Amino acid sequence: MKLQKTYVIAALALLCCFLWGSAFPCIKIGYEWFAIEGAGSQILFAGWRFFLAGVLTLLLFSVRDRKLLAIKRSSVPAVMGQGVLQTAVQYFFFYLGLAQTTGAKGSVIVASNAFFSILLARILWKSEKLSARKIEGCVIGFAGVVAVNLTPGAFGSGFSIMGEGFVLLSAVTYGVSNVTSKIISHREKPEAITAYQLMTGGLILILAGYAAGGEMGAFTLRSGLLFFYMAMLSTVAFTIWAMLLKYNPVSRVAPYGFSNPVFGTTLSAMFLGERLLTWNNLTALILVSAGIILVNMEGKKESCGNTMRGVLK
């Protein structure tokens, strides 16, 4: 299957990470254009974004299949639970935590989700191998995330439950959601799971945002187009990521997440007027690339081994 080939995994996973990375400058610009202030408004902004992404996914694939994209009644609890975990809980902790810590700390802590994904996958599936090379690749990739944030004073000082603690909970939640996504992937099509989990999580965030007194400014043409892009990137990225997790070991997909902060930093530099060609950006790119290559070398070795065992049988 094409989705199991290394170059396909790499291309699609990096596309997802590029799209997620582009959300960083978009969120900053969106806060300005929509006059977003305070945690309640931030959560509300996220909720409407993800709910719209779910609706777009539903419409897009319903038109493609010429019938409503639906899920079986027996799958409702699992898919809705995925929405609570992957969208509502993860982004609730992420938005609140990031408001109480530095962006550098947040990026590094969030990147640890790859470790949680791989460790949990190894515990739940015997077929998931936790080799020295995979660990080495993750460590090198994580070092790249640290490098991209190495600027004077970027990491601040101290640790707070409401700041770094919440961001860490967000990373753990995302790591768990990668594993649960694979667990429920046999129940429904990836696009169906994506549509309904995004709408579920988005609706919960909307209700939480309004409950916290959040509000959004008026839509204009430019802010509306920006918001549509942010919703669409979630539609595309979450759908493709779910497809990759369905057909591949978690440990072959999750490490690509280390490229998120690199894309985010690079695109922020391009669109927000920040410096782009710095030593830490280039170092991060090299380290993250090296880490991903190491993990995929291991994956290729495993694929060859599985092929040989199939021949011997």
Buried (B, 14 or more C-beta within 10 A) or exposed (E): EEEBEBEBBBEBBBBBBBBBBBBBBBBBBBBEBBEBEBBBBBBBBBBBBBBBBBBBBBBBBBEEEEEEBEBEEEBBEBBBBBBBBBBBBBBBBBBBBBBBBBBBBBBBBBBBBBBBBBBBBBEBBEEBBEBEBBBBBBEBBBBBBBBBBBEEEBBEEEEEEEBBBBBBBBBBBBBBBBBBBBBBBEBBBBBBBBBBBBBBBBBBBBBBBBEBEBBBBEEEEEBEEBBBBBBBBBBBBBBBBBBBBBBBBBBBBBBBBBBBBBBBBBBBBEBEEBEEEBEBBEBBBEBBBBBBBBBBBBBEEBBEEEEEEEEEE
